[in-house]
Amino acid sequence: MDKRMTYEEAVAYIDETPKFTKKNTLENTRAILRKLGDPQDNMKILHVAGTNGKGSVCAFLSSILTTAGKHTGLFTSPHLVDINERFQIDQEPVSDEAFLEAFHQVMDCVEEIQREGYAHPTYFEILFLIGMVLFAGSRVEYLVLETGLGGRLDATNSIAHPLVCVITSISLEHVEYLGDTIPAIAGEKAGIIKPGVPVVYDATLPEVARVIEDKAREVGAKAYGVRPSMYEILTETNKDIDFSLDSGYYEYRKLKISSVAEYQVMNALEAVTAIHVMDGDGSFTEKIIREGIARMRWQGRMETVMPGVILDGGHNRAGVAEFVKTARRLEENYPVTLLFSAVSDKDYEHMIETICRELHFHTAVITEVGCDRAVPAARLAEYFRRYSKARILECPAAGDALDTALEAKGEDGMLFCVGSLYLVGSIKRELKWRYTVD
C-alpha cells in the first residue's frame, strides 16, 4: 500500500471490510497465498471445523503442543477485546507491531493481485492471510487452524495438506449460508476432509456421523469418531472437573480440566484423539497430554474471571443447552444471578425461554451489547418477565449492568454473564479497564 497505516487505522480498515458478503473463491485466496510465497507450506497444520466447541478444541490442541515444546501458532475467531487475540504464537497474542507489518505485507499483495483481475479479500480472508504471514514469519512448526463460517468454502480450506482434520459438534447455525438441516451443515463442515488425511469427529449424532464417514470414504481418509460414552466424570467442583478417557485404543485415568463445563471434557477428548492420530513417533507422552489438558484456558466459554463470576458466550440452541446444564449443577449449592444480552440475528426468545425454564435464578440483569445488532434491554426484559417470576432489572450500559449484577450476586452467589460473545467481550473490556495498572 502507498500509505503506511497505524495499527488503529489498519484495524479500522479491516473492520470496515464486509463480514457477511458472498465469499470469494478458494482460488482467489490461493492466488494471494502464492503471491505471498505460500507461507503455509512449511507448517504442520491441524485444521478444525464445527459449530460448537471448535475454539476450545483448538485451545486444547495448542496447549498440548506448546506443553510438548513445539513452536505453535493458533488462529481462531472471533476476538473478544483485541483483534490480536486471533493470532497466538506459543499461546501469546502477537504484538501490535507484528500484526501491522503482516497487514501491510498482505495488502501490498492484494493491490498487486487486484491488478491481475482477482477480488479484494473479505474481512475473514484478510485475517486468515495476515495469520499465515505472521506464523510463517515466526517459523512455527505446528499451526492449529480454526475455520470461520462453514468449512467447504471457508478461506482456511485453501490449505491443501493438513496433518489432521477435526470436526466438532454440529448444530443449526447460519442456515442462510450453510443449509437448513443438520446433515446439510455437516456436509459443509465435512468439506475440510482431504484425501489421505485422518479426520477426528464428534459422532454423537448419527446423522452427522453418516455424512462425515461417507465423505471420508469418498476421499480415502481414515475417520475416528468420538462419543460421550468414551469419557467418565469422576469429580466436579465450582472450579474444575476430573475425568477419565477410554477411546478403545488409548486410556487415561484422572485427567483434569480447569473448567466447570462438562462439554469441555468432550472437547478435550477430541483434542487428545487428534494428537494420538497425528503422533507418528510417540513424542506426545501421557505426561505431556495430561499437563496440556490441565493448562488449557479459553476465553468466554464458561470462563471464571473473578471468584464466582463466569462468562459464557453460548449463543445458539446447542450452546445455551450446554450452559444451562452446567449452571443447573452449580445452582444446587450457590444462589444464581444472570447478566444477559443478545444480538438481533439470534433466536433470543428461545434462549431466554430455555434459561427461565431450566434455571432458578433470583435476579436477571438485562443489558445491551455495543454493536449494530444490539437488542434493546427493554425488549429482552419483556421476554424474561414473560417466562420468569424472578427479579428482572434493565440496565442498558454494560459497565453499570456489571456493577448491578455483582451487587445482586453478593458474596456467596454465582454470577453468569451469558447470551452473546459481544457481551463477553464488553465485560472483559470493562474488567481490563478496571484492573489494568498503568
C-alpha positions, 0 to 999 in steps of 0.5 A, a space after each residue: 500500500 502507498 500509505 503506511 497505516 497505524 495499527 488503529 487505522 489498519 484495524 479500522 480498515 479491516 473492520 470496515 471490510 464486509 463480514 457477511 458478503 458472498 465469499 470469494 473463491 478458494 482460488 482467489 485466496 490461493 492466488 494471494 497465498 502464492 503471491 505471498 510465497 505460500 507461507 503455509 507450506 512449511 507448517 504442520 497444520 491441524 485444521 478444525 471445523 464445527 459449530 460448537 466447541 471448535 475454539 476450545 478444541 483448538 485451545 486444547 490442541 495448542 496447549 498440548 503442543 506448546 506443553 510438548 515444546 513445539 513452536 505453535 501458532 493458533 488462529 481462531 475467531 472471533 476476538 473478544 477485546 483485541 483483534 490480536 487475540 486471533 493470532 497466538 504464537 506459543 499461546 501469546 497474542 502477537 504484538 501490535 507491531 507484528 500484526 501491522 507489518 503482516 497487514 501491510 505485507 498482505 495488502 501490498 499483495 492484494 493491490 498487486 493481485 487486484 491488478 491481475 483481475 482477482 477480488 479484494 479479500 473479505 474481512 475473514 480472508 484478510 485475517 486468515 492471510 495476515 495469520 499465515 504471514 505472521 506464523 510463517 514469519 515466526 517459523 512455527 512448526 505446528 499451526 492449529 487452524 480454526 475455520 470461520 463460517 462453514 468449512 467447504 468454502 471457508 478461506 482456511 480450506 485453501 490449505 491443501 495438506 493438513 496433518 489432521 482434520 477435526 470436526 466438532 459438534 454440529 448444530 443449526 447455525 447460519 442456515 442462510 449460508 450453510 443449509 437448513 438441516 443438520 446433515 446439510 451443515 455437516 456436509 459443509 463442515 465435512 468439506 475440510 476432509 482431504 484425501 489421505 488425511 485422518 479426520 477426528 469427529 464428534 459422532 454423537 449424532 448419527 446423522 452427522 456421523 453418516 455424512 462425515 464417514 461417507 465423505 471420508 470414504 469418498 476421499 480415502 481418509 481414515 475417520 475416528 469418531 468420538 462419543 460421550 460414552 468414551 469419557 467418565 466424570 469422576 469429580 466436579 467442583 465450582 472450579 474444575 472437573 476430573 475425568 477419565 478417557 477410554 477411546 478403545 485404543 488409548 486410556 487415561 485415568 484422572 485427567 483434569 480440566 480447569 473448567 466447570 463445563 462438562 462439554 469441555 471434557 468432550 472437547 478435550 477428548 477430541 483434542 487428545 484423539 487428534 494428537 494420538 492420530 497425528 503422533 507418528 513417533 510417540 513424542 506426545 507422552 501421557 505426561 505431556 497430554 495430561 499437563 496440556 489438558 490441565 493448562 488449557 484456558 479459553 476465553 468466554 466459554 464458561 470462563 471464571 474471571 473473578 471468584 464466582 463470576 463466569 462468562 459464557 458466550 453460548 449463543 445458539 440452541 446447542 450452546 445455551 443447552 450446554 450452559 444451562 446444564 452446567 449452571 443447573 449443577 452449580 445452582 444446587 449449592 450457590 444462589 444464581 444471578 444472570 447478566 444477559 444480552 443478545 444480538 438481533 440475528 439470534 433466536 433470543 426468545 428461545 434462549 431466554 425461554 430455555 434459561 427461565 425454564 431450566 434455571 432458578 435464578 433470583 435476579 436477571 440483569 438485562 443489558 445491551 451489547 455495543 454493536 449494530 445488532 444490539 437488542 434493546 434491554 427493554 425488549 429482552 426484559 419483556 421476554 424474561 418477565 414473560 417466562 420468569 417470576 424472578 427479579 428482572 432489572 434493565 440496565 442498558 450500559 454494560 459497565 453499570 449492568 456489571 456493577 448491578 449484577 455483582 451487587 445482586 450476586 453478593 458474596 456467596 452467589 454465582 454470577 453468569 454473564 451469558 447470551 452473546 460473545 459481544 457481551 463477553 467481550 464488553 465485560 472483559 473490556 470493562 474488567 481490563 479497564 478496571 484492573 489494568 495498572 498503568 
